[in-house]
Amino acid sequence: MSTAELKSTSEGSTMVLTISNPSQRNALGPDIYAAGIEALNKAENSAEIRSVVIVGEGSWFCAGGSLQRLLANRQLDRSVQAESIEGLHNWIDSIRTFPKPVIAAVEGAAAGAGFSLALACDFVVSARDAVFAASYSNVALSPDGGLSWHLGRQLPRQLASEWLMNGERIEASRLHALGLVNELTESGQALAGALALAGRLNARAPNSLASIKELLSEARGATLASQLAQERDHFVRNLHHANAGIGIAAFLEKKPPQYE
């Protein structure tokens, strides 16, 4: 029996989602995908939750898909694996469209779909000794979870090809130097670092952060003219939100704002 689950707890205004599958280094599966989507839906509808942190239980972030499950799926109809990947992709898409900041706290390793999951988040906080691996080609597979999409847009083609085709481990410090990891911490401190970052974000106006996240997502496929129009509409909407009055007044009065 699988012991995989996604645990949900709260740290102040931050929801912490813990991937818990200790016997398989926090490997992912359909139950976790479904739980992830459900948790984000609850967080989106909660005024008390302003950010989400995703972390792995113990010394690993996530080993990706279970090879045992993949091997078993080879004996089943192709639709079984296709449905499983759709579950993963729905979770990835829900992270990208979720209107609040999502932070990955990476210890140990983020491999395969675990790497995809980390890059789907808005921020990545990683222990210095953590490693990342696009390990699909090591077992004659190809990427899922949007990994080719993220790496293909954030890296030169030659470097993305190297990482995806060679399947070698990549040190967190290299990802940090390339801008794919936001912060490096000492070993065992990634969650603390992620929660500290979440606390700083939680103090900002939620409507402002939601607009920034949406604008950044739209910018990838937008023309300048369409992006300028979107920026105009977001700016006007946010200016007339109550939080703009709070923020501007607090800035002029040199006081910390207390946003709604």
CYANA upper distance limits for C-alpha pairs under 8 A (distance plus 0.5 A):
  2 SER  CA     21 ASN  CA      8.47
  3 THR  CA     20 SER  CA      8.24
  3 THR  CA     21 ASN  CA      6.35
  3 THR  CA     22 PRO  CA      8.41
  3 THR  CA     23 SER  CA      8.38
  4 ALA  CA     19 ILE  CA      8.15
  4 ALA  CA     20 SER  CA      6.09
  4 ALA  CA     21 ASN  CA      4.75
  4 ALA  CA     22 PRO  CA      8.25
  4 ALA  CA     26 ASN  CA      7.86
  4 ALA  CA     27 ALA  CA      8.25
  4 ALA  CA     28 LEU  CA      8.04
  4 ALA  CA     29 GLY  CA      8.08
  4 ALA  CA     31 ASP  CA      8.06
  4 ALA  CA     32 ILE  CA      7.61
  5 GLU  CA     19 ILE  CA      6.87
  5 GLU  CA     20 SER  CA      5.75
  5 GLU  CA     21 ASN  CA      6.98
  5 GLU  CA     31 ASP  CA      7.40
  5 GLU  CA     32 ILE  CA      6.22
  5 GLU  CA     35 ALA  CA      8.40
  6 LEU  CA     17 LEU  CA      6.83
  6 LEU  CA     18 THR  CA      6.02
  6 LEU  CA     19 ILE  CA      5.32
  6 LEU  CA     20 SER  CA      6.34
  6 LEU  CA     32 ILE  CA      6.10
  6 LEU  CA     35 ALA  CA      6.82
  6 LEU  CA     36 GLY  CA      7.51
  7 LYS  CA     16 VAL  CA      8.43
  7 LYS  CA     17 LEU  CA      6.07
  7 LYS  CA     18 THR  CA      5.45
  7 LYS  CA     19 ILE  CA      7.06
  7 LYS  CA     20 SER  CA      7.42
  8 SER  CA     15 MET  CA      7.31
  8 SER  CA     16 VAL  CA      6.22
  8 SER  CA     17 LEU  CA      5.24
  8 SER  CA     18 THR  CA      6.96
  8 SER  CA     39 ALA  CA      7.98
  9 THR  CA     15 MET  CA      6.37
  9 THR  CA     16 VAL  CA      5.71
  9 THR  CA     17 LEU  CA      7.17
 10 SER  CA     14 THR  CA      6.16
 10 SER  CA     15 MET  CA      5.06
 10 SER  CA     16 VAL  CA      6.22
 11 GLU  CA     15 MET  CA      6.85
 11 GLU  CA     16 VAL  CA      7.48
 11 GLU  CA    195 LEU  CA      8.41
 13 SER  CA     48 GLU  CA      6.24
 13 SER  CA     49 ILE  CA      5.15
 13 SER  CA     50 ARG  CA      6.02
 13 SER  CA     51 SER  CA      7.31
 13 SER  CA    199 GLY  CA      8.28
 13 SER  CA    202 ASN  CA      7.35
 14 THR  CA     49 ILE  CA      6.06
 14 THR  CA     50 ARG  CA      6.48
 14 THR  CA     51 SER  CA      5.38
 14 THR  CA     52 VAL  CA      5.88
 14 THR  CA     53 VAL  CA      7.53
 14 THR  CA    195 LEU  CA      8.11
 14 THR  CA    198 ALA  CA      7.30
 14 THR  CA    199 GLY  CA      8.20
 14 THR  CA    202 ASN  CA      8.32
 15 MET  CA     43 ALA  CA      7.82
 15 MET  CA     49 ILE  CA      6.91
 15 MET  CA     51 SER  CA      6.87
 15 MET  CA     52 VAL  CA      5.20
 15 MET  CA     53 VAL  CA      6.77
 16 VAL  CA     52 VAL  CA      6.31
 16 VAL  CA     53 VAL  CA      5.31
 16 VAL  CA     54 ILE  CA      6.50
 16 VAL  CA     55 VAL  CA      7.87
 17 LEU  CA     36 GLY  CA      8.37
 17 LEU  CA     52 VAL  CA      7.80
 17 LEU  CA     53 VAL  CA      6.62
 17 LEU  CA     54 ILE  CA      5.33
 17 LEU  CA     55 VAL  CA      6.78
 18 THR  CA     54 ILE  CA      6.47
 18 THR  CA     55 VAL  CA      5.43
 18 THR  CA     56 GLY  CA      5.78
 18 THR  CA     57 GLU  CA      6.51
 19 ILE  CA     26 ASN  CA      6.41
 19 ILE  CA     28 LEU  CA      8.44
 19 ILE  CA     32 ILE  CA      8.11
 19 ILE  CA     54 ILE  CA      8.04
 19 ILE  CA     55 VAL  CA      6.77
 19 ILE  CA     56 GLY  CA      5.19
 19 ILE  CA     57 GLU  CA      6.41
 19 ILE  CA     61 PHE  CA      8.19
 19 ILE  CA     62 CYS  CA      7.97
 20 SER  CA     26 ASN  CA      6.00
 20 SER  CA     56 GLY  CA      6.93
 20 SER  CA     57 GLU  CA      5.77
 21 ASN  CA     25 ARG  CA      6.64
 21 ASN  CA     26 ASN  CA      4.60
 21 ASN  CA     27 ALA  CA      6.64
 21 ASN  CA     28 LEU  CA      8.32
 21 ASN  CA     57 GLU  CA      8.04
 22 PRO  CA     26 ASN  CA      5.95
 22 PRO  CA     57 GLU  CA      7.46
 22 PRO  CA     58 GLY  CA      8.01
 24 GLN  CA     63 ALA  CA      8.01
 24 GLN  CA     66 SER  CA      7.74
 25 ARG  CA     60 TRP  CA      6.53
 25 ARG  CA     61 PHE  CA      8.23
 25 ARG  CA     62 CYS  CA      6.69
 25 ARG  CA     63 ALA  CA      6.12
 26 ASN  CA     56 GLY  CA      6.93
 26 ASN  CA     57 GLU  CA      7.52
 26 ASN  CA     60 TRP  CA      7.38
 26 ASN  CA     61 PHE  CA      7.28
 26 ASN  CA     62 CYS  CA      5.32
 26 ASN  CA     63 ALA  CA      6.44
 26 ASN  CA     64 GLY  CA      8.12
 27 ALA  CA     62 CYS  CA      6.17
 27 ALA  CA     63 ALA  CA      5.42
 27 ALA  CA     64 GLY  CA      5.50
 27 ALA  CA     65 GLY  CA      5.78
 27 ALA  CA     66 SER  CA      5.97
 27 ALA  CA    114 GLY  CA      8.43
 28 LEU  CA     32 ILE  CA      6.80
 28 LEU  CA     33 TYR  CA      8.07
 28 LEU  CA     62 CYS  CA      7.88
 28 LEU  CA     63 ALA  CA      8.05
 28 LEU  CA     64 GLY  CA      6.14
 28 LEU  CA     65 GLY  CA      5.58
 28 LEU  CA     66 SER  CA      7.09
 28 LEU  CA    113 ALA  CA      8.29
 28 LEU  CA    114 GLY  CA      8.38
 29 GLY  CA     33 TYR  CA      6.95
 29 GLY  CA     65 GLY  CA      7.10
 29 GLY  CA     66 SER  CA      7.82
 29 GLY  CA     84 SER  CA      8.06
 29 GLY  CA     88 LEU  CA      8.47
 30 PRO  CA     34 ALA  CA      6.74
 30 PRO  CA     84 SER  CA      6.40
 30 PRO  CA     87 GLY  CA      6.71
 30 PRO  CA     88 LEU  CA      7.73
 31 ASP  CA     35 ALA  CA      6.63
 32 ILE  CA     36 GLY  CA      6.46
 33 TYR  CA     37 ILE  CA      6.93
 33 TYR  CA     87 GLY  CA      6.25
 33 TYR  CA     88 LEU  CA      6.00
 33 TYR  CA     90 ASN  CA      8.27
 33 TYR  CA     91 TRP  CA      6.21
 34 ALA  CA     38 GLU  CA      6.76
 34 ALA  CA     87 GLY  CA      7.35
 34 ALA  CA     91 TRP  CA      7.85
 35 ALA  CA     39 ALA  CA      6.53
 36 GLY  CA     40 LEU  CA      6.78
 36 GLY  CA     91 TRP  CA      6.82
 37 ILE  CA     41 ASN  CA      6.74
 37 ILE  CA     90 ASN  CA      8.06
 37 ILE  CA     91 TRP  CA      5.94
 37 ILE  CA     94 SER  CA      6.95
 38 GLU  CA     42 LYS  CA      6.87
 39 ALA  CA     43 ALA  CA      6.67
 40 LEU  CA     44 GLU  CA      6.47
 40 LEU  CA     94 SER  CA      7.87
 40 LEU  CA     95 ILE  CA      8.09
 40 LEU  CA     98 PHE  CA      7.65
 41 ASN  CA     45 ASN  CA      6.95
 42 LYS  CA     46 SER  CA      6.80
 43 ALA  CA     49 ILE  CA      6.29
 43 ALA  CA     50 ARG  CA      8.33
 43 ALA  CA     52 VAL  CA      8.49
 44 GLU  CA     49 ILE  CA      8.09
 44 GLU  CA     98 PHE  CA      7.50
 44 GLU  CA     99 PRO  CA      7.61
 44 GLU  CA    100 LYS  CA      7.91
 50 ARG  CA    100 LYS  CA      6.65
 50 ARG  CA    101 PRO  CA      7.95
 50 ARG  CA    202 ASN  CA      6.08
 50 ARG  CA    206 PRO  CA      7.39
 51 SER  CA    100 LYS  CA      5.99
 51 SER  CA    101 PRO  CA      5.52
 51 SER  CA    102 VAL  CA      6.47
 51 SER  CA    103 ILE  CA      8.43
 51 SER  CA    198 ALA  CA      6.74
 51 SER  CA    201 LEU  CA      8.08
 51 SER  CA    202 ASN  CA      7.13
 52 VAL  CA    100 LYS  CA      8.00
 52 VAL  CA    101 PRO  CA      6.88
 52 VAL  CA    102 VAL  CA      5.25
 52 VAL  CA    103 ILE  CA      6.74
 52 VAL  CA    198 ALA  CA      8.14
 53 VAL  CA    102 VAL  CA      6.23
 53 VAL  CA    103 ILE  CA      5.16
 53 VAL  CA    104 ALA  CA      6.28
 53 VAL  CA    105 ALA  CA      7.35
 53 VAL  CA    194 ALA  CA      7.36
 53 VAL  CA    195 LEU  CA      7.78
 53 VAL  CA    198 ALA  CA      8.20
 54 ILE  CA    102 VAL  CA      7.92
 54 ILE  CA    103 ILE  CA      6.68
 54 ILE  CA    104 ALA  CA      5.39
 54 ILE  CA    105 ALA  CA      6.61
 55 VAL  CA     61 PHE  CA      6.50
 55 VAL  CA    104 ALA  CA      6.67
 55 VAL  CA    105 ALA  CA      5.55
 55 VAL  CA    106 VAL  CA      6.96
 55 VAL  CA    191 LEU  CA      7.49
 56 GLY  CA     60 TRP  CA      6.26
 56 GLY  CA     61 PHE  CA      4.55
 56 GLY  CA     62 CYS  CA      6.59
 56 GLY  CA    105 ALA  CA      8.27
 56 GLY  CA    106 VAL  CA      7.84
 56 GLY  CA    107 GLU  CA      8.03
 57 GLU  CA     61 PHE  CA      7.46
 59 SER  CA    107 GLU  CA      6.39
 59 SER  CA    108 GLY  CA      5.90
 59 SER  CA    188 GLY  CA      8.36
 60 TRP  CA    106 VAL  CA      8.00
 60 TRP  CA    107 GLU  CA      5.86
 60 TRP  CA    108 GLY  CA      4.93
 60 TRP  CA    109 ALA  CA      6.02
 60 TRP  CA    110 ALA  CA      7.92
 61 PHE  CA    105 ALA  CA      8.01
 61 PHE  CA    106 VAL  CA      5.72
 61 PHE  CA    107 GLU  CA      5.82
 61 PHE  CA    108 GLY  CA      6.63
 61 PHE  CA    109 ALA  CA      6.13
 61 PHE  CA    110 ALA  CA      6.01
 61 PHE  CA    114 GLY  CA      7.67
 62 CYS  CA    109 ALA  CA      6.99
 62 CYS  CA    110 ALA  CA      5.55
 62 CYS  CA    111 ALA  CA      6.88
 62 CYS  CA    113 ALA  CA      8.37
 62 CYS  CA    114 GLY  CA      5.25
 62 CYS  CA    115 PHE  CA      8.28
 63 ALA  CA    109 ALA  CA      7.47
 63 ALA  CA    110 ALA  CA      6.43
 63 ALA  CA    111 ALA  CA      5.37
 63 ALA  CA    112 GLY  CA      7.14
 63 ALA  CA    113 ALA  CA      7.90
 63 ALA  CA    114 GLY  CA      6.26
 64 GLY  CA    110 ALA  CA      7.85
 64 GLY  CA    111 ALA  CA      5.95
 64 GLY  CA    112 GLY  CA      5.24
 64 GLY  CA    113 ALA  CA      4.72
 64 GLY  CA    114 GLY  CA      5.01
 64 GLY  CA    115 PHE  CA      7.95
 65 GLY  CA     69 ARG  CA      8.32
 65 GLY  CA     70 LEU  CA      8.01
 65 GLY  CA    112 GLY  CA      7.64
 65 GLY  CA    113 ALA  CA      6.83
 65 GLY  CA    114 GLY  CA      8.50
 66 SER  CA     70 LEU  CA      6.77
 67 LEU  CA     71 LEU  CA      6.47
 68 GLN  CA     72 ALA  CA      6.76
 69 ARG  CA     73 ASN  CA      6.64
 70 LEU  CA     74 ARG  CA      7.01
 70 LEU  CA     81 GLN  CA      8.31
 71 LEU  CA     75 GLN  CA      8.03
 72 ALA  CA     76 LEU  CA      7.80
 73 ASN  CA     77 ASP  CA      8.09
 73 ASN  CA     78 ARG  CA      8.32
 73 ASN  CA     80 VAL  CA      7.41
 73 ASN  CA     81 GLN  CA      6.87
 74 ARG  CA     78 ARG  CA      8.11
 76 LEU  CA     80 VAL  CA      7.25
 77 ASP  CA     81 GLN  CA      8.31
 78 ARG  CA     82 ALA  CA      6.84
 79 SER  CA     83 GLU  CA      6.45
 80 VAL  CA     84 SER  CA      6.86
 81 GLN  CA     85 ILE  CA      6.73
 82 ALA  CA     86 GLU  CA      6.69
 83 GLU  CA     87 GLY  CA      6.86
 84 SER  CA     88 LEU  CA      7.10
 85 ILE  CA     89 HIS  CA      6.59
 85 ILE  CA    144 ASP  CA      7.94
 85 ILE  CA    145 GLY  CA      8.25
 86 GLU  CA     90 ASN  CA      6.47
 87 GLY  CA     91 TRP  CA      6.92
 88 LEU  CA     92 ILE  CA      6.78
 88 LEU  CA    145 GLY  CA      6.82
 89 HIS  CA     93 ASP  CA      6.52
 89 HIS  CA    144 ASP  CA      8.39
 89 HIS  CA    145 GLY  CA      6.02
 89 HIS  CA    146 GLY  CA      7.97
 90 ASN  CA     94 SER  CA      6.56
 91 TRP  CA     95 ILE  CA      6.82
 92 ILE  CA     96 ARG  CA      6.94
 92 ILE  CA    117 LEU  CA      7.26
 92 ILE  CA    120 ALA  CA      6.75
 92 ILE  CA    145 GLY  CA      6.96
 92 ILE  CA    146 GLY  CA      8.04
 93 ASP  CA     97 THR  CA      6.65
 94 SER  CA     98 PHE  CA      6.17
 95 ILE  CA    102 VAL  CA      7.63
 95 ILE  CA    120 ALA  CA      7.18
 95 ILE  CA    121 CYS  CA      7.11
 96 ARG  CA    120 ALA  CA      6.91
 96 ARG  CA    121 CYS  CA      7.58
 96 ARG  CA    122 ASP  CA      8.37
 96 ARG  CA    217 SER  CA      8.23
 97 THR  CA    214 GLU  CA      7.87
 99 PRO  CA    209 LEU  CA      8.11
 99 PRO  CA    210 ALA  CA      5.17
 99 PRO  CA    211 SER  CA      8.36
 99 PRO  CA    213 LYS  CA      7.38
 99 PRO  CA    214 GLU  CA      7.92
100 LYS  CA    206 PRO  CA      7.58
100 LYS  CA    209 LEU  CA      7.29
100 LYS  CA    210 ALA  CA      6.31
100 LYS  CA    213 LYS  CA      8.33
101 PRO  CA    121 CYS  CA      8.38
101 PRO  CA    122 ASP  CA      6.60
101 PRO  CA    123 PHE  CA      8.30
101 PRO  CA    198 ALA  CA      8.37
101 PRO  CA    201 LEU  CA      8.19
101 PRO  CA    209 LEU  CA      7.90
101 PRO  CA    210 ALA  CA      8.40
101 PRO  CA    213 LYS  CA      8.33
102 VAL  CA    121 CYS  CA      5.72
102 VAL  CA    122 ASP  CA      5.85
102 VAL  CA    123 PHE  CA      7.07
103 ILE  CA    121 CYS  CA      6.06
103 ILE  CA    122 ASP  CA      6.43
103 ILE  CA    123 PHE  CA      5.18
103 ILE  CA    124 VAL  CA      6.20
103 ILE  CA    125 VAL  CA      7.68
103 ILE  CA    194 ALA  CA      6.96
103 ILE  CA    198 ALA  CA      8.04
104 ALA  CA    118 ALA  CA      5.96
104 ALA  CA    121 CYS  CA      6.58
104 ALA  CA    123 PHE  CA      6.75
104 ALA  CA    124 VAL  CA      5.27
104 ALA  CA    125 VAL  CA      6.56
104 ALA  CA    126 SER  CA      8.40
104 ALA  CA    194 ALA  CA      7.73
105 ALA  CA    124 VAL  CA      6.76
105 ALA  CA    125 VAL  CA      5.50
105 ALA  CA    126 SER  CA      6.30
105 ALA  CA    190 ALA  CA      5.64
105 ALA  CA    191 LEU  CA      5.70
105 ALA  CA    193 GLY  CA      8.29
105 ALA  CA    194 ALA  CA      6.30
106 VAL  CA    110 ALA  CA      7.49
106 VAL  CA    118 ALA  CA      8.31
106 VAL  CA    124 VAL  CA      7.84
106 VAL  CA    125 VAL  CA      6.74
106 VAL  CA    126 SER  CA      5.06
106 VAL  CA    127 ALA  CA      6.81
106 VAL  CA    130 ALA  CA      7.41
106 VAL  CA    190 ALA  CA      6.51
106 VAL  CA    191 LEU  CA      8.12
107 GLU  CA    126 SER  CA      6.75
107 GLU  CA    127 ALA  CA      6.01
107 GLU  CA    129 ASP  CA      8.28
107 GLU  CA    130 ALA  CA      5.90
107 GLU  CA    187 SER  CA      7.64
107 GLU  CA    188 GLY  CA      7.27
107 GLU  CA    190 ALA  CA      6.93
108 GLY  CA    127 ALA  CA      8.14
108 GLY  CA    129 ASP  CA      7.54
108 GLY  CA    130 ALA  CA      5.06
108 GLY  CA    131 VAL  CA      6.91
109 ALA  CA    130 ALA  CA      5.85
109 ALA  CA    131 VAL  CA      5.25
109 ALA  CA    132 PHE  CA      6.09
109 ALA  CA    133 ALA  CA      8.19
110 ALA  CA    114 GLY  CA      5.21
110 ALA  CA    115 PHE  CA      5.23
110 ALA  CA    118 ALA  CA      7.88
110 ALA  CA    130 ALA  CA      8.39
110 ALA  CA    131 VAL  CA      6.99
110 ALA  CA    132 PHE  CA      5.33
110 ALA  CA    133 ALA  CA      6.96
111 ALA  CA    115 PHE  CA      5.47
111 ALA  CA    132 PHE  CA      6.11
111 ALA  CA    133 ALA  CA      5.09
111 ALA  CA    134 ALA  CA      6.47
111 ALA  CA    135 SER  CA      6.90
112 GLY  CA    116 SER  CA      7.07
112 GLY  CA    133 ALA  CA      6.71
112 GLY  CA    134 ALA  CA      5.45
112 GLY  CA    135 SER  CA      5.90
112 GLY  CA    136 TYR  CA      6.70
112 GLY  CA    143 PRO  CA      7.81
112 GLY  CA    144 ASP  CA      8.48
113 ALA  CA    117 LEU  CA      6.49
113 ALA  CA    143 PRO  CA      8.28
113 ALA  CA    144 ASP  CA      7.04
113 ALA  CA    145 GLY  CA      6.33
113 ALA  CA    147 LEU  CA      8.18
114 GLY  CA    118 ALA  CA      6.77
115 PHE  CA    119 LEU  CA      6.85
115 PHE  CA    132 PHE  CA      6.71
115 PHE  CA    133 ALA  CA      7.13
115 PHE  CA    134 ALA  CA      7.29
115 PHE  CA    147 LEU  CA      7.83
116 SER  CA    120 ALA  CA      6.72
116 SER  CA    144 ASP  CA      7.87
116 SER  CA    145 GLY  CA      5.76
116 SER  CA    146 GLY  CA      6.58
116 SER  CA    147 LEU  CA      5.28
117 LEU  CA    121 CYS  CA      7.32
117 LEU  CA    145 GLY  CA      7.38
118 ALA  CA    124 VAL  CA      7.03
119 LEU  CA    123 PHE  CA      8.45
119 LEU  CA    124 VAL  CA      7.81
119 LEU  CA    147 LEU  CA      7.99
119 LEU  CA    150 HIS  CA      7.44
119 LEU  CA    180 LEU  CA      7.96
120 ALA  CA    146 GLY  CA      8.17
120 ALA  CA    150 HIS  CA      8.29
123 PHE  CA    181 VAL  CA      7.63
123 PHE  CA    182 ASN  CA      6.64
124 VAL  CA    180 LEU  CA      7.84
124 VAL  CA    181 VAL  CA      5.44
124 VAL  CA    182 ASN  CA      5.91
124 VAL  CA    183 GLU  CA      7.34
124 VAL  CA    194 ALA  CA      8.44
125 VAL  CA    181 VAL  CA      6.75
125 VAL  CA    182 ASN  CA      6.32
125 VAL  CA    183 GLU  CA      5.30
125 VAL  CA    184 LEU  CA      6.50
125 VAL  CA    185 THR  CA      7.85
125 VAL  CA    190 ALA  CA      6.35
125 VAL  CA    191 LEU  CA      8.30
125 VAL  CA    193 GLY  CA      7.14
125 VAL  CA    194 ALA  CA      6.28
126 SER  CA    130 ALA  CA      7.07
126 SER  CA    172 ALA  CA      7.25
126 SER  CA    181 VAL  CA      7.42
126 SER  CA    183 GLU  CA      6.80
126 SER  CA    184 LEU  CA      5.56
126 SER  CA    185 THR  CA      6.60
126 SER  CA    190 ALA  CA      5.84
127 ALA  CA    172 ALA  CA      7.83
127 ALA  CA    184 LEU  CA      5.96
127 ALA  CA    185 THR  CA      5.14
127 ALA  CA    186 GLU  CA      5.84
127 ALA  CA    187 SER  CA      5.45
127 ALA  CA    188 GLY  CA      7.27
127 ALA  CA    189 GLN  CA      7.12
127 ALA  CA    190 ALA  CA      5.86
128 ARG  CA    171 GLU  CA      8.41
128 ARG  CA    172 ALA  CA      6.37
128 ARG  CA    173 SER  CA      6.87
128 ARG  CA    184 LEU  CA      5.96
128 ARG  CA    185 THR  CA      6.25
128 ARG  CA    186 GLU  CA      6.31
128 ARG  CA    187 SER  CA      6.87
129 ASP  CA    171 GLU  CA      7.65
129 ASP  CA    172 ALA  CA      7.25
129 ASP  CA    186 GLU  CA      8.24
129 ASP  CA    187 SER  CA      6.89
130 ALA  CA    171 GLU  CA      7.00
130 ALA  CA    172 ALA  CA      6.14
130 ALA  CA    187 SER  CA      8.39
131 VAL  CA    169 ARG  CA      6.57
131 VAL  CA    170 ILE  CA      5.97
131 VAL  CA    171 GLU  CA      5.19
131 VAL  CA    172 ALA  CA      5.97
132 PHE  CA    169 ARG  CA      6.15
132 PHE  CA    170 ILE  CA      5.58
132 PHE  CA    171 GLU  CA      6.91
132 PHE  CA    172 ALA  CA      7.31
133 ALA  CA    163 TRP  CA      8.15
133 ALA  CA    167 GLY  CA      6.67
133 ALA  CA    168 GLU  CA      6.46
133 ALA  CA    169 ARG  CA      5.17
133 ALA  CA    170 ILE  CA      6.50
134 ALA  CA    143 PRO  CA      8.03
134 ALA  CA    163 TRP  CA      6.79
134 ALA  CA    164 LEU  CA      5.92
134 ALA  CA    167 GLY  CA      5.60
134 ALA  CA    168 GLU  CA      7.59
134 ALA  CA    169 ARG  CA      8.14
135 SER  CA    139 VAL  CA      8.06
135 SER  CA    164 LEU  CA      7.73
135 SER  CA    166 ASN  CA      8.35
135 SER  CA    167 GLY  CA      4.76
135 SER  CA    168 GLU  CA      7.24
135 SER  CA    169 ARG  CA      8.50
136 TYR  CA    140 ALA  CA      6.95
136 TYR  CA    141 LEU  CA      5.30
136 TYR  CA    142 SER  CA      5.81
136 TYR  CA    143 PRO  CA      6.57
136 TYR  CA    164 LEU  CA      7.91
136 TYR  CA    167 GLY  CA      7.04
137 SER  CA    141 LEU  CA      5.66
137 SER  CA    142 SER  CA      6.71
137 SER  CA    164 LEU  CA      7.58
137 SER  CA    165 MET  CA      6.42
137 SER  CA    166 ASN  CA      7.39
137 SER  CA    167 GLY  CA      6.36
138 ASN  CA    166 ASN  CA      8.19
138 ASN  CA    167 GLY  CA      6.50
143 PRO  CA    147 LEU  CA      6.59
143 PRO  CA    148 SER  CA      6.82
143 PRO  CA    164 LEU  CA      8.22
144 ASP  CA    148 SER  CA      7.92
146 GLY  CA    150 HIS  CA      6.72
147 LEU  CA    151 LEU  CA      6.51
148 SER  CA    152 GLY  CA      5.97
148 SER  CA    160 ALA  CA      8.39
148 SER  CA    164 LEU  CA      8.35
149 TRP  CA    153 ARG  CA      6.78
150 HIS  CA    154 GLN  CA      6.53
151 LEU  CA    155 LEU  CA      6.04
151 LEU  CA    160 ALA  CA      6.20
152 GLY  CA    156 PRO  CA      7.70
152 GLY  CA    157 ARG  CA      6.80
152 GLY  CA    160 ALA  CA      6.53
154 GLN  CA    180 LEU  CA      8.45
155 LEU  CA    159 LEU  CA      6.77
155 LEU  CA    160 ALA  CA      6.36
156 PRO  CA    160 ALA  CA      6.78
157 ARG  CA    161 SER  CA      6.50
158 GLN  CA    162 GLU  CA      6.70
159 LEU  CA    163 TRP  CA      6.80
160 ALA  CA    164 LEU  CA      6.58
161 SER  CA    165 MET  CA      6.13
161 SER  CA    166 ASN  CA      8.38
162 GLU  CA    166 ASN  CA      6.08
162 GLU  CA    167 GLY  CA      8.32
163 TRP  CA    167 GLY  CA      6.23
163 TRP  CA    168 GLU  CA      7.11
170 ILE  CA    174 ARG  CA      7.38
170 ILE  CA    175 LEU  CA      8.03
171 GLU  CA    175 LEU  CA      7.36
172 ALA  CA    176 HIS  CA      6.62
172 ALA  CA    181 VAL  CA      7.75
172 ALA  CA    184 LEU  CA      8.18
173 SER  CA    177 ALA  CA      6.68
173 SER  CA    184 LEU  CA      7.99
174 ARG  CA    178 LEU  CA      6.84
175 LEU  CA    179 GLY  CA      6.68
175 LEU  CA    180 LEU  CA      5.54
175 LEU  CA    181 VAL  CA      6.01
176 HIS  CA    180 LEU  CA      6.16
176 HIS  CA    181 VAL  CA      4.89
176 HIS  CA    182 ASN  CA      6.78
176 HIS  CA    183 GLU  CA      7.59
176 HIS  CA    184 LEU  CA      7.89
177 ALA  CA    181 VAL  CA      8.34
183 GLU  CA    193 GLY  CA      8.39
184 LEU  CA    190 ALA  CA      8.14
185 THR  CA    189 GLN  CA      6.27
185 THR  CA    190 ALA  CA      6.27
185 THR  CA    193 GLY  CA      7.29
186 GLU  CA    190 ALA  CA      7.82
189 GLN  CA    193 GLY  CA      6.60
190 ALA  CA    194 ALA  CA      6.54
191 LEU  CA    195 LEU  CA      6.57
192 ALA  CA    196 ALA  CA      6.66
193 GLY  CA    197 LEU  CA      6.75
194 ALA  CA    198 ALA  CA      6.56
195 LEU  CA    199 GLY  CA      6.55
196 ALA  CA    200 ARG  CA      7.01
197 LEU  CA    201 LEU  CA      6.87
198 ALA  CA    202 ASN  CA      6.41
199 GLY  CA    203 ALA  CA      7.05
200 ARG  CA    204 ARG  CA      7.76
202 ASN  CA    206 PRO  CA      8.11
203 ALA  CA    258 GLN  CA      7.93
203 ALA  CA    259 TYR  CA      7.78
204 ARG  CA    208 SER  CA      8.20
204 ARG  CA    209 LEU  CA      7.98
204 ARG  CA    259 TYR  CA      7.33
205 ALA  CA    209 LEU  CA      7.05
205 ALA  CA    243 ASN  CA      6.91
205 ALA  CA    259 TYR  CA      6.03
205 ALA  CA    260 GLU  CA      7.62
206 PRO  CA    210 ALA  CA      6.61
206 PRO  CA    259 TYR  CA      8.50
206 PRO  CA    260 GLU  CA      8.44
207 ASN  CA    211 SER  CA      6.74
207 ASN  CA    238 ASN  CA      7.48
208 SER  CA    212 ILE  CA      6.81
208 SER  CA    238 ASN  CA      7.18
209 LEU  CA    213 LYS  CA      6.67
210 ALA  CA    214 GLU  CA      6.70
211 SER  CA    215 LEU  CA      6.49
211 SER  CA    234 HIS  CA      6.87
212 ILE  CA    216 LEU  CA      6.62
213 LYS  CA    217 SER  CA      6.80
214 GLU  CA    218 GLU  CA      6.69
215 LEU  CA    219 ALA  CA      6.48
215 LEU  CA    227 GLN  CA      8.20
215 LEU  CA    230 GLN  CA      7.79
215 LEU  CA    231 GLU  CA      7.67
216 LEU  CA    220 ARG  CA      7.59
218 GLU  CA    222 ALA  CA      6.61
218 GLU  CA    227 GLN  CA      7.99
219 ALA  CA    223 THR  CA      8.22
219 ALA  CA    227 GLN  CA      6.81
222 ALA  CA    226 SER  CA      6.58
222 ALA  CA    227 GLN  CA      6.39
223 THR  CA    227 GLN  CA      6.63
224 LEU  CA    228 LEU  CA      6.50
225 ALA  CA    229 ALA  CA      6.87
226 SER  CA    230 GLN  CA      6.79
227 GLN  CA    231 GLU  CA      6.61
228 LEU  CA    232 ARG  CA      6.67
229 ALA  CA    233 ASP  CA      6.82
230 GLN  CA    234 HIS  CA      6.65
231 GLU  CA    235 PHE  CA      6.44
232 ARG  CA    236 VAL  CA      6.70
233 ASP  CA    237 ARG  CA      6.66
234 HIS  CA    238 ASN  CA      6.56
235 PHE  CA    239 LEU  CA      6.49
236 VAL  CA    240 HIS  CA      6.90
237 ARG  CA    241 HIS  CA      6.92
238 ASN  CA    243 ASN  CA      8.28
238 ASN  CA    244 ALA  CA      7.06
239 LEU  CA    244 ALA  CA      5.91
239 LEU  CA    245 GLY  CA      8.23
240 HIS  CA    244 ALA  CA      7.31
240 HIS  CA    245 GLY  CA      8.43
241 HIS  CA    245 GLY  CA      7.87
242 ALA  CA    246 ILE  CA      7.03
242 ALA  CA    260 GLU  CA      8.33
243 ASN  CA    247 GLY  CA      6.45
243 ASN  CA    259 TYR  CA      6.22
243 ASN  CA    260 GLU  CA      6.94
244 ALA  CA    248 ILE  CA      6.43
245 GLY  CA    249 ALA  CA      6.51
246 ILE  CA    250 ALA  CA      6.55
246 ILE  CA    257 PRO  CA      6.82
246 ILE  CA    258 GLN  CA      7.69
246 ILE  CA    259 TYR  CA      7.22
247 GLY  CA    251 PHE  CA      6.61
247 GLY  CA    257 PRO  CA      6.11
247 GLY  CA    258 GLN  CA      8.42
247 GLY  CA    259 TYR  CA      7.96
248 ILE  CA    252 LEU  CA      6.73
249 ALA  CA    253 GLU  CA      6.57
250 ALA  CA    254 LYS  CA      6.28
250 ALA  CA    255 LYS  CA      5.37
250 ALA  CA    256 PRO  CA      6.52
250 ALA  CA    257 PRO  CA      5.80
251 PHE  CA    255 LYS  CA      6.72
251 PHE  CA    256 PRO  CA      7.91
251 PHE  CA    257 PRO  CA      8.10
